[in-house]
Amino acid sequence: MLGAAIARGVLAPALVAALVLVLAWRPWLSGARAPDGRWSGAPAIGLAFLVGFAATIGPPRLPFAGGALSGQEWLAWIALAAGVPLAVAARPGRAAVLRGLLTVALVEGVLRAMFVHHWSGAPAILWFAGLALALNLHFWSAEALARRAPGAAMPLSWIVVGTGLALTSGLTGSTALAQLAGAATAALGPALVLAWWRPRFSLAGGAATMVVLVLFGIGLCARFYSSLPRLEASLLLCAPFLAWVAELPPLRSRRPRVRALARALAVLVPVAAAVTSAALAYESDPYAGY
């Protein structure tokens, strides 16, 4: 049972992402012969997430085919649809416009039920503006981290965050969201291996945007549709941004090992705190004693 769950939720998305990345980039080539296949990061992660979604909780329903889609179903289709545009939006102006469109699509699509049934007027505007600002800060910081510290820094930081999101979501009541976070995190595994093998590989550009899009969307579902507490959500929200803060010139050490340690601690400490808090509050039987 556990082996089948791991195969569906971890191995399947990791294999899909690896195939797309390797076939596009061909990392066994070197020098001038090596194609610039780093553009493939965005479609690789988007497609891998959809495969993990279908393998763990079933295929998402088609948009506009009748019936309201859940927040995670909208997330799956938004990620898949964004793969190709993110891969080709290399110019800064074009990328900024695309990120703006994705911000609107993600916040409105994933949280549509909240806007329809719970928020209206000024609260709706404030929630939308605040979440859009947080999402774009993560877009920007993930891209900056990938460019400032190319190689393994960016995928490793987000793997830690994705693992923490999976654990806290599972501990606070949503096995499905934990599986989705696990699938999205597994899709980053091949990128991490490639970065260790070929340090010039980077998840900059559209790939960084896709990583943030998927994990931020899962976090929205966990916070607003499940039982992820505010404290744990806030700690997870801050963790990837702190990885970029650790790379700022006033804090950036000249020694690579010290710099990597500072970056790792900046991510690990808030994620570990979120997981510990969720574990301490976990109740295997919430109705015990009634």
C-alpha positions in Angstrom: 0.0 0.0 0.0 2.7 2.4 1.0 4.9 1.3 -1.9 2.0 2.0 -4.4 1.4 5.4 -2.9 5.1 6.3 -3.2 5.2 5.1 -6.8 2.1 7.2 -7.7 2.8 10.3 -5.8 6.6 10.5 -5.8 8.2 8.3 -8.5 5.7 9.1 -11.3 6.0 12.9 -11.2 9.7 12.7 -10.7 10.1 10.4 -13.7 8.0 12.7 -15.9 10.0 15.8 -14.9 13.2 13.9 -15.4 12.3 12.8 -18.9 11.3 16.3 -20.0 14.4 18.0 -18.5 16.9 15.4 -19.8 15.5 15.1 -23.3 15.4 18.9 -23.7 18.7 19.7 -22.1 20.8 16.6 -22.8 23.2 17.2 -19.9 25.6 14.4 -21.0 26.7 16.8 -23.8 29.2 19.6 -22.9 30.5 22.8 -24.3 29.1 24.3 -27.4 27.2 21.1 -28.3 25.0 21.3 -25.3 21.6 22.8 -26.1 20.1 25.4 -23.8 17.2 23.3 -22.5 16.7 25.1 -19.3 13.5 26.5 -20.7 12.0 23.0 -20.2 11.8 23.5 -16.4 8.4 25.2 -16.5 6.6 22.6 -18.7 8.4 19.7 -16.9 7.2 20.8 -13.5 3.7 21.7 -14.7 3.2 18.4 -16.5 4.7 16.4 -13.6 2.3 18.0 -11.1 -0.7 17.1 -13.3 0.5 13.5 -13.5 1.0 13.4 -9.7 -2.4 14.9 -9.2 -4.1 12.3 -11.5 -2.1 9.4 -9.9 -2.8 10.3 -6.3 -6.3 11.8 -6.1 -7.7 11.2 -9.6 -7.8 13.2 -12.8 -9.0 16.8 -12.3 -12.3 17.6 -14.0 -12.2 19.7 -17.1 -12.8 23.4 -16.7 -16.3 24.6 -17.8 -17.5 21.1 -18.4 -20.2 21.5 -15.8 -20.0 21.8 -12.0 -17.7 23.9 -9.9 -14.0 22.9 -9.9 -12.2 22.7 -6.6 -9.3 25.0 -5.8 -6.7 22.2 -6.4 -8.3 21.3 -9.7 -8.0 24.9 -10.9 -4.4 24.8 -9.8 -3.6 21.7 -11.8 -5.0 23.2 -15.0 -3.4 26.6 -14.5 0.0 25.0 -13.9 -0.4 22.9 -17.1 -1.6 25.8 -19.2 1.3 28.1 -17.9 4.0 25.6 -18.9 4.6 26.6 -22.5 4.1 30.4 -22.0 6.5 30.4 -19.1 9.0 28.5 -21.3 9.0 31.1 -24.0 8.5 34.4 -22.0 12.2 35.2 -21.8 12.0 39.0 -22.1 11.6 40.8 -18.8 8.6 42.8 -20.0 6.8 39.8 -21.4 7.6 37.7 -18.3 6.2 40.5 -16.0 2.9 40.6 -18.0 2.6 36.8 -17.9 3.3 36.7 -14.1 0.5 39.3 -13.6 -1.9 37.2 -15.6 -0.9 34.1 -13.6 -1.4 36.0 -10.3 -4.9 36.9 -11.2 -5.7 33.3 -12.5 -4.2 31.6 -9.4 -5.7 33.8 -6.7 -9.1 34.1 -8.4 -9.3 30.5 -9.6 -8.0 28.7 -6.5 -9.9 30.9 -4.1 -13.1 31.4 -6.1 -15.3 29.7 -3.5 -13.9 32.1 -0.8 -14.7 35.2 -3.0 -18.1 33.9 -3.8 -19.2 32.7 -0.4 -17.1 34.5 2.3 -15.4 37.6 1.0 -17.0 40.6 -0.6 -16.4 44.3 -1.0 -13.4 45.7 0.9 -12.3 42.4 2.5 -12.3 40.7 -0.9 -10.1 43.5 -2.3 -7.7 43.4 0.6 -7.4 39.6 0.5 -6.8 39.7 -3.3 -4.2 42.5 -3.0 -2.4 40.9 -0.1 -2.2 37.4 -1.6 -1.2 38.9 -5.0 1.6 40.9 -3.4 2.9 37.8 -1.4 2.8 35.7 -4.6 4.8 38.2 -6.6 7.3 38.6 -3.8 7.9 34.9 -4.0 8.1 35.1 -7.9 10.8 37.7 -7.6 12.8 36.2 -4.7 12.8 32.7 -6.3 14.1 34.2 -9.6 16.7 36.3 -7.8 17.9 33.3 -5.8 18.2 31.2 -8.9 20.3 33.8 -10.6 22.4 34.9 -7.6 23.1 31.3 -6.5 22.8 29.1 -9.6 22.8 25.3 -9.4 21.2 23.5 -6.4 20.3 26.4 -4.2 16.9 27.2 -5.6 15.5 23.7 -6.1 16.9 22.5 -2.7 15.3 25.5 -0.9 11.9 24.8 -2.4 12.2 21.0 -1.9 12.6 21.8 1.9 9.6 24.1 1.7 7.5 21.6 -0.3 8.4 18.8 2.1 7.4 21.0 5.1 4.1 21.8 3.3 3.4 18.2 2.7 4.0 17.2 6.4 2.1 20.1 7.9 -0.9 19.6 5.5 -1.0 15.9 6.4 -0.7 16.6 10.2 -3.4 19.2 10.1 -6.0 17.2 8.3 -5.6 16.9 4.6 -4.0 13.8 3.2 -4.9 14.8 -0.4 -3.1 18.1 -0.1 -0.1 16.4 1.5 0.0 14.1 -1.5 -0.2 17.0 -3.9 2.6 18.8 -2.1 4.7 15.6 -2.2 4.1 15.2 -5.9 5.1 18.8 -6.6 8.2 18.4 -4.4 9.2 15.2 -6.2 9.0 17.0 -9.5 11.9 19.2 -8.3 14.1 16.2 -7.5 15.4 15.7 -11.1 16.3 19.4 -11.2 18.3 19.1 -8.0 20.2 16.1 -9.4 20.9 17.9 -12.7 22.2 20.9 -10.7 24.6 18.7 -8.8 25.7 17.0 -12.0 25.9 20.1 -14.1 26.2 23.2 -11.9 25.5 25.6 -14.8 21.9 24.2 -14.8 19.5 26.6 -13.2 15.8 26.8 -12.5 15.8 30.5 -13.3 13.1 32.3 -15.3 9.9 30.5 -16.1 10.8 27.4 -14.1 11.2 29.4 -10.9 7.8 31.0 -11.5 6.2 27.5 -12.0 7.7 26.2 -8.8 6.2 29.1 -6.8 2.9 28.9 -8.6 2.3 25.3 -7.7 3.5 25.3 -4.1 1.9 28.6 -3.3 -1.4 27.3 -4.8 -1.2 24.2 -2.6 -0.5 26.4 0.4 -3.6 28.5 -0.4 -5.8 25.3 -0.5 -4.3 24.1 2.8 -4.8 27.4 4.5 -8.3 28.3 3.3 -9.9 24.9 2.5 -8.2 22.7 5.0 -7.1 23.2 8.6 -3.5 24.5 8.2 -3.2 27.0 11.1 -2.1 30.6 10.6 1.2 30.1 12.5 2.3 27.2 10.3 1.2 28.9 7.1 3.1 32.0 8.0 6.3 30.1 8.8 6.1 28.2 5.5 5.3 31.5 3.6 8.4 33.2 5.0 10.9 30.3 4.5 11.7 30.5 0.8 11.9 34.3 1.0 14.5 34.0 3.8 16.7 31.9 1.5 17.0 34.9 -0.8 17.6 37.3 2.1 20.5 35.1 3.2 22.1 35.9 -0.2 21.9 39.7 0.2 25.4 41.4 0.1 25.4 42.5 3.8 24.8 38.8 4.8 26.5 37.0 2.0 29.8 35.4 3.1 32.7 35.1 0.7 33.1 31.5 1.7 30.8 29.2 -0.3 30.3 26.7 2.5 29.3 29.4 5.0 27.0 31.0 2.4 25.3 27.6 1.8 25.0 26.9 5.5 23.3 30.3 6.1 20.9 29.7 3.2 20.1 26.3 4.5 19.4 27.5 8.0 17.3 30.3 6.7 14.9 27.8 5.1 15.2 24.9 7.6 14.5 26.8 10.8 11.0 28.1 9.9 10.1 24.9 8.1 11.2 22.8 11.1 9.3 25.1 13.4 6.1 24.7 11.3 6.4 20.9 11.2 7.1 20.7 14.9 4.1 22.9 15.8 1.8 20.8 13.6 3.2 17.6 15.1 2.7 18.8 18.7 -0.9 19.8 17.9 -1.7 16.6 16.0 -4.6 14.4 17.3 -4.9 10.9 15.9 -8.6 10.9 17.0 -10.0 14.4 17.4 -13.3 12.9 18.8 -11.6 11.0 21.6 -13.3 11.7 24.9 -16.7 12.7 23.4 
